[in-house]
Amino acid sequence: MVTKTQGGAPVAEAEIERKYDLAADRPIPPLVPAGPVTNQAEPRVDVLDATYFDTADFRLAQAGITLRRRLGGTDEGWHLKLPVSADRREELRLPLSGKPDKVPGALAKLVRAHTLGAKLVQAAHLRTERTSYALLDAEGRELATLTDDVVTGEAGGEKAHLDRWREIEIELSPGTALEVLDSLDEAVVNAGAERSKWPSKLRRLTDELVPSAGAASGSVLADYLAEQLDALRRNDIGVRRDVEDAVHQMRVASRRLRSALRTFRRSLDADVANELAAELRWLGGELGPARDNEVMAERLHDEVKALPSELVLGNVGQLMTRHFAREAEEAKARAIRALDSKRYTNLLRALEKLVAKPQKIKDGTKELRKAVARSDRKLRKAVAAANALRPGAEQEAALHEVRKKAKRARYAADTVRPVAGKKLRKWRKNVKAVQSTLGTHHDVVVTREVLRLLGLRAYAESENAFTYGLLYGRSVATAEAAHRRFTGEWQEVRKGSRPKWLK
């Protein structure tokens, strides 16, 4: 599916394909019939000339990202390809414009979390002699395209690298079921082709030049931190493109990183861990308004829709839409300013430096278990403090602290998962239930103030404020119900199954 965006932003297209190696003297595999494919269109021949851009140390290639300027074919232009899964990538396109040796700013900004300010230079050049065959079903609809490519490549770097090879690709057309790719895959392999181990032509050409990345380090904590740093970078691109749920996922990654640094700081350089945790707290604060606004808007719109029409008095939906749209615009601008800042770039550099030195991390099983046990004790202490308070604003704030301690305990369990047993997973499940319930509690508590402000605004505009008062009252009841549910769930945490070392 192709999604076009406004204001000169790239056009996005999902790309589902598989690549195969085929000897130069072998004929193209017969794919008629294969699954629903019953016919093959006449071949189309193109010569594609592509220049690939990367940093001098191939940072984009290490992340599985491809950035190129291509001439020839039906889709010539600037292409940014982002990995999604083994067979799926997302391709962002811009038309040819500007200087051929300068990457458009709209694309360069999207990969800043990977380049960290390093210059994008011409890293490789590929010339492809392509023969394409459209694969059709019985009704003449195009299901996929088979391409037969003869590729000549040249890569730069500290030492030049030249290569020439042949490969074939099968790319599904938009709307074609993934099962079709499986049936075509079987036919191609049976005809003598071999699945390529390379995700892209560029990666094949530059393999000897690109530093290895992604292998397990042997350190549980370093691998977890690296995983969350990768998630932070992936969702950085989504936030910049305003992709649904990207702010939430990026905020989760930043929270997981911060939680790990605080929970396991005794396994790290304490000063470095504390400094990074403080910077991640800043980042979470910059992303927070955008995510909080999303959650609140969805919750209140759903609650209004669920009300009987006779209880919705005035232009409730219109007023709420105006309010949240204005808040969303301001929150997004704030998030983008943070991502464009030098402070954020320095944070990414520091995190990268930390995970690159796993040998300096002390995270034996004993140390990891002690850290999880400490998070459990802090959670219990927070619950006791909240239970000692009378109902009201002070207790609500204390329950929010319990929620944060529960989240940290859950994240601690996630971190040590590779060396933990089933009993810790059960404990984690119970802790997550507490966190989820108190998350609902906090959401409705925070929503009350917004409802009060909306009611005041409605009154100022001579609108009826009845519905906002009704929703406010319901939020009080919802918070009380969540508190009661938490009480029962906490007993499951206290009495439920857990490892002996956690007692």
C-alpha positions in Angstrom: 0.0 0.0 0.0 1.3 3.5 -0.9 0.6 6.3 1.6 1.1 9.8 0.3 1.9 12.6 2.7 1.6 16.4 2.4 4.1 19.2 2.2 6.8 17.6 0.1 7.3 14.7 2.6 8.3 11.3 1.1 5.8 8.8 -0.3 5.8 5.6 1.7 5.3 2.1 0.2 5.4 -1.3 1.8 7.8 -3.6 0.0 7.6 -7.4 0.4 10.1 -9.3 -1.5 12.6 -12.2 -1.5 16.0 -12.4 -3.2 17.7 -15.4 -4.7 21.1 -16.3 -6.2 21.0 -17.9 -9.6 24.0 -19.0 -11.7 24.7 -16.9 -14.8 24.1 -19.8 -17.1 20.7 -20.9 -15.6 17.4 -20.0 -17.3 14.9 -17.9 -15.4 12.8 -20.2 -13.2 9.3 -21.1 -14.7 6.6 -19.6 -12.4 3.6 -20.4 -14.6 1.7 -22.1 -13.0 2.6 -21.5 -9.4 -0.1 -21.0 -6.8 -2.6 -18.5 -8.2 -0.2 -17.4 -10.9 -1.4 -18.6 -14.3 0.2 -16.2 -16.7 3.3 -14.0 -17.3 3.4 -10.7 -19.1 6.0 -9.8 -21.7 9.4 -8.9 -20.2 10.4 -5.2 -19.6 14.1 -4.3 -19.8 15.6 -1.4 -17.8 19.0 -0.2 -16.9 19.2 1.1 -13.4 21.9 3.4 -12.2 22.0 3.8 -8.4 24.3 5.8 -6.1 24.1 4.8 -2.4 24.8 7.2 0.4 26.0 6.4 3.9 28.4 7.7 6.6 32.1 6.9 6.1 31.8 4.1 8.7 28.6 2.7 7.1 26.2 3.5 10.0 23.1 3.1 7.9 24.2 -0.3 6.5 24.8 -1.6 10.0 21.2 -0.7 10.8 19.9 -2.4 7.7 18.9 1.0 6.2 19.4 1.8 2.5 19.6 5.3 1.1 20.0 5.8 -2.7 19.5 8.0 -5.7 18.5 6.0 -8.7 18.1 6.7 -12.4 16.1 4.6 -14.7 13.1 2.4 -14.3 9.5 3.3 -13.3 10.4 4.7 -9.9 13.6 6.7 -10.4 14.3 9.1 -7.6 15.5 9.2 -4.0 14.7 6.0 -2.0 15.1 5.4 1.7 14.5 1.7 2.7 13.8 0.9 6.3 13.8 -2.7 7.6 10.6 -4.1 9.0 11.1 -7.9 9.0 13.0 -10.6 7.0 10.8 -10.1 3.8 9.3 -6.7 4.4 10.8 -3.2 4.1 9.2 0.2 4.0 10.4 2.4 1.1 10.2 6.2 1.3 10.5 8.0 -2.0 11.2 11.5 -3.2 11.5 12.7 -6.8 14.8 13.6 -8.3 15.8 17.2 -7.3 18.7 19.3 -6.1 22.3 18.3 -6.5 23.0 14.6 -7.3 25.6 14.3 -4.5 23.5 15.9 -1.8 20.9 13.9 0.1 17.5 15.8 0.4 17.1 17.3 3.9 13.7 15.5 4.4 15.5 12.1 4.2 18.7 13.1 6.0 16.7 14.2 9.0 14.9 10.9 9.2 18.2 9.0 9.8 19.8 11.5 12.2 19.4 9.0 15.1 21.8 6.7 13.2 24.2 9.2 11.6 24.5 11.3 14.7 25.5 14.3 12.7 28.1 12.5 10.5 28.1 13.5 6.9 26.3 11.4 4.3 28.7 10.6 1.4 28.6 8.5 -1.7 29.4 5.1 -0.5 28.7 2.8 -3.4 27.5 2.7 -7.0 25.4 -0.1 -8.6 24.5 -0.6 -12.3 21.7 -3.1 -12.8 20.6 -4.6 -16.1 17.0 -5.7 -15.1 14.5 -7.8 -16.9 11.1 -7.8 -15.2 8.1 -10.1 -15.6 4.7 -9.3 -14.2 3.0 -12.4 -12.8 -0.7 -12.5 -13.3 -3.7 -14.5 -12.1 -6.5 -16.0 -14.2 -8.3 -12.6 -14.4 -5.2 -10.8 -15.5 -4.5 -9.1 -12.2 -0.8 -8.5 -11.3 0.1 -10.5 -8.2 3.9 -10.1 -8.2 6.9 -9.1 -10.2 9.8 -11.4 -11.0 13.0 -9.5 -11.8 16.2 -11.0 -13.3 19.1 -8.7 -12.4 22.7 -8.6 -13.6 24.5 -6.3 -11.2 27.8 -4.5 -11.3 28.9 -2.8 -8.2 31.6 -0.6 -6.8 32.0 0.4 -3.2 34.3 2.9 -1.6 35.8 3.2 1.9 39.3 2.5 3.1 39.6 0.0 0.2 37.7 -0.2 -3.0 35.5 -3.2 -3.7 34.3 -4.4 -7.1 31.8 -7.2 -7.8 29.5 -8.6 -10.4 26.7 -11.1 -9.8 23.3 -12.2 -10.9 20.2 -12.4 -8.6 16.5 -12.7 -9.0 13.8 -11.1 -6.9 10.1 -11.7 -6.3 8.2 -8.7 -5.1 4.5 -8.9 -4.2 2.1 -6.3 -5.7 0.1 -4.2 -3.2 -2.8 -6.3 -1.8 -1.4 -9.7 -2.7 -1.5 -12.2 0.2 1.8 -13.3 1.7 0.9 -16.9 1.0 1.4 -16.2 -2.7 5.1 -15.4 -2.0 5.5 -18.7 -0.3 4.1 -20.6 -3.3 6.4 -18.7 -5.7 9.3 -19.2 -3.3 8.9 -23.0 -3.5 8.8 -22.9 -7.3 11.9 -20.8 -7.5 13.9 -23.0 -5.1 12.8 -26.1 -6.9 14.1 -24.6 -10.1 17.6 -24.4 -8.7 17.8 -20.9 -7.2 19.0 -20.4 -3.7 17.7 -17.9 -1.1 20.1 -15.1 -0.8 21.6 -14.4 2.6 21.9 -10.7 1.8 19.0 -8.3 2.6 20.0 -6.0 -0.2 22.3 -5.5 -3.1 24.2 -2.9 -1.2 24.7 -5.1 1.8 26.1 -7.8 -0.5 28.5 -5.4 -2.1 29.8 -3.8 1.1 29.9 -6.8 3.4 33.7 -6.7 3.8 33.5 -3.0 4.5 30.7 -2.8 7.0 31.6 -3.4 10.7 29.6 -6.4 12.1 26.7 -5.5 14.4 23.8 -7.2 16.0 25.6 -10.3 17.5 24.9 -11.2 21.1 27.7 -9.8 23.4 27.5 -12.4 26.1 26.3 -9.7 28.6 22.6 -9.9 29.5 22.4 -6.3 30.5 24.4 -4.9 27.5 22.2 -6.9 25.0 19.1 -5.5 26.7 20.4 -2.0 26.6 21.4 -2.4 22.9 17.9 -3.8 22.1 16.2 -0.7 23.6 18.6 1.7 22.0 17.7 0.1 18.6 14.0 0.5 19.4 14.6 4.1 20.3 16.2 4.8 17.0 13.6 2.9 15.0 10.8 4.9 16.5 12.7 8.2 16.2 12.0 7.8 12.5 8.3 7.1 13.2 7.9 10.1 15.4 9.5 12.4 12.8 7.0 11.0 10.2 4.0 11.2 12.6 3.5 7.4 12.4 0.7 6.1 14.7 2.0 4.8 18.0 5.6 5.8 17.3 5.6 8.4 20.2 4.4 5.7 22.6 6.9 3.1 21.5 9.8 5.6 21.6 8.7 6.7 25.1 8.6 3.0 26.2 12.1 2.4 24.9 13.4 5.5 26.7 11.7 4.4 29.9 13.1 0.8 29.6 16.6 2.2 29.2 16.2 4.6 32.1 14.8 1.9 34.3 17.6 -0.6 33.5 20.2 2.1 34.2 18.7 2.8 37.6 17.9 -0.7 38.6 21.2 -2.2 37.5 23.5 0.8 38.1 25.7 -1.3 40.5 26.6 -3.4 37.5 27.7 -0.3 35.6 29.7 2.8 36.2 27.4 4.5 38.6 28.1 8.1 37.5 27.6 7.2 33.9 24.4 5.3 34.6 23.0 8.2 36.7 23.9 10.8 34.1 22.3 8.8 31.3 19.2 8.1 33.4 18.8 11.8 34.0 19.0 12.6 30.3 16.5 9.8 29.5 14.2 11.4 32.0 14.5 14.6 30.1 13.8 12.9 26.8 10.7 11.1 28.3 9.5 14.5 29.5 9.8 16.0 26.0 7.9 13.0 24.5 5.3 12.8 27.3 2.9 15.5 26.3 2.4 14.1 22.8 1.7 10.6 24.2 -0.5 11.8 27.1 -2.6 13.9 24.7 -3.1 10.9 22.5 -4.3 8.7 25.4 -6.6 11.4 26.9 -8.2 12.3 23.5 -8.9 8.7 22.7 -10.3 8.0 26.2 -12.6 11.0 26.3 -13.9 10.6 22.7 -14.7 6.9 23.5 -16.5 7.9 26.7 -18.6 10.5 24.9 -19.6 8.0 22.2 -20.7 5.6 24.8 -23.1 8.1 26.4 -26.8 8.1 25.5 -27.3 11.0 23.0 -29.6 12.8 25.5 -26.7 13.2 27.9 -24.4 14.8 25.4 -25.4 18.5 25.5 -23.8 21.1 23.3 -20.9 20.8 20.9 -19.0 18.4 23.1 -17.2 16.5 20.3 -16.3 19.7 18.4 -14.9 21.4 21.5 -12.8 18.4 22.5 -11.5 17.9 19.0 -10.3 21.6 18.9 -8.7 21.3 22.3 -6.8 18.1 21.6 -5.8 19.1 18.1 -4.2 22.3 19.4 -2.4 20.3 22.2 -1.3 17.7 19.7 0.3 20.3 17.4 2.2 21.9 20.3 3.3 18.5 21.8 4.6 17.2 18.4 6.6 20.4 17.8 8.1 20.0 21.3 9.0 16.4 20.6 10.6 17.2 17.2 12.7 20.0 18.7 14.0 17.6 21.3 14.9 15.0 18.5 16.7 17.8 16.6 18.7 19.0 19.6 22.4 18.5 20.2 21.4 17.2 23.7 19.5 14.2 22.2 22.4 13.5 19.8 24.8 13.4 22.7 22.5 11.1 24.6 22.5 8.6 21.7 26.3 8.8 21.4 26.7 8.1 25.2 24.3 5.1 25.0 26.1 3.8 22.0 29.4 4.0 23.8 28.0 2.2 26.8 26.6 -0.8 25.0 29.8 -1.0 22.9 31.8 -2.1 26.0 30.0 -5.1 27.5 33.2 -6.4 29.1 33.0 -3.5 31.6 29.5 -4.5 32.7 29.3 -6.7 35.8 26.1 -8.7 35.3 26.5 -12.2 36.6 23.4 -14.0 37.5 23.9 -13.2 41.2 24.2 -9.5 40.6 21.1 -9.5 38.3 19.0 -11.3 40.9 20.0 -8.9 43.6 18.9 -6.0 41.5 15.5 -7.5 40.8 15.1 -8.2 44.5 15.8 -4.6 45.3 13.1 -3.5 42.8 10.7 -5.8 44.6 11.5 -4.4 48.0 11.0 -0.8 46.7 7.7 -1.8 45.2 6.5 -3.3 48.6 7.6 -0.2 50.4 5.7 2.1 48.0 2.5 0.0 48.4 2.8 0.2 52.2 3.2 4.0 52.1 0.1 4.4 49.8 -2.0 2.1 52.0 -1.2 4.2 55.0 -2.8 7.3 53.5 -6.4 8.4 53.6 -8.3 8.6 50.2 -7.6 11.9 48.4 -5.0 13.6 46.3 -2.1 12.5 48.5 -3.0 8.9 48.2 -3.6 9.2 44.4 0.0 10.6 44.1 1.3 7.7 46.2 -0.5 5.2 44.0 1.2 6.8 41.0 4.5 6.1 42.7 3.5 2.5 43.2 2.7 2.3 39.5 6.2 3.6 38.6 7.8 1.1 41.0 5.8 -1.7 39.5 6.8 -0.8 36.0 10.5 -0.7 37.1 10.1 -4.1 38.7 8.5 -5.5 35.6 11.2 -4.1 33.4 13.8 -5.6 35.7 12.3 -9.0 35.1 12.3 -8.4 31.4 16.0 -7.6 31.5 17.0 -10.8 33.3 14.6 -13.0 31.2 17.5 -14.9 29.5 18.7 -16.2 32.9 15.4 -16.3 34.8 13.0 -19.2 35.4 9.2 -19.7 35.1 8.5 -18.5 38.6 9.9 -15.1 37.8 7.7 -14.9 34.7 4.6 -15.6 36.9 5.7 -12.9 39.4 6.3 -10.5 36.5 2.8 -11.2 35.1 1.2 -10.3 38.5 3.3 -7.2 38.8 2.2 -6.2 35.3 -1.4 -6.5 36.3 -0.9 -4.1 39.1 0.9 -1.7 36.9 -1.8 -1.8 34.2 -4.6 -1.2 36.8 -2.8 1.7 38.4 -2.1 3.0 34.9 -5.9 3.2 34.4 -6.2 4.9 37.8 -3.6 7.5 36.9 -5.1 8.2 33.5 -8.5 9.0 34.9 -7.1 11.1 37.7 -5.1 13.2 35.2 -8.2 13.4 32.9 -10.2 15.1 35.6 -8.3 18.3 35.3 -8.8 18.4 31.6 -12.5 17.8 32.0 -12.6 20.7 34.5 -10.9 23.0 32.0 -13.1 21.9 29.1 -16.2 22.6 31.3 -14.9 26.1 32.1 -14.2 26.7 28.4 -17.7 25.5 27.4 -19.1 27.9 30.0 -17.0 30.8 28.7 -18.3 30.1 25.2 -21.9 30.0 26.5 -22.0 26.2 25.9 -23.7 23.7 28.2 -21.1 22.1 30.6 -23.3 19.3 31.9 -21.6 16.5 29.9 -18.1 17.4 31.3 -19.5 17.3 34.8 -21.0 13.9 34.1 -17.7 12.6 32.8 -15.9 14.0 35.8 -18.2 12.2 38.1 -17.7 9.0 36.2 -13.9 9.4 36.3 -14.1 9.5 40.1 -16.0 6.2 40.1 -13.6 4.6 37.6 -10.6 5.6 39.8 -12.2 4.1 42.9 -13.0 0.9 41.0 -9.4 0.7 39.8 -8.1 1.2 43.4 -10.3 -1.7 44.6 -9.0 -3.9 41.7 -5.4 -3.0 42.6 -6.0 -4.1 46.2 -7.0 -7.6 45.0 -4.2 -7.8 42.4 -1.6 -6.8 45.0 -2.5 -9.9 47.1 -1.6 -12.0 44.0 1.8 -10.3 44.0 2.3 -10.9 47.7 1.1 -14.5 47.8 1.7 -15.6 44.3 4.5 -17.9 42.9 8.0 -16.4 42.9 11.6 -17.6 43.0 13.1 -18.3 46.4 15.8 -15.7 45.8 13.1 -13.0 45.5 11.8 -13.6 49.0 
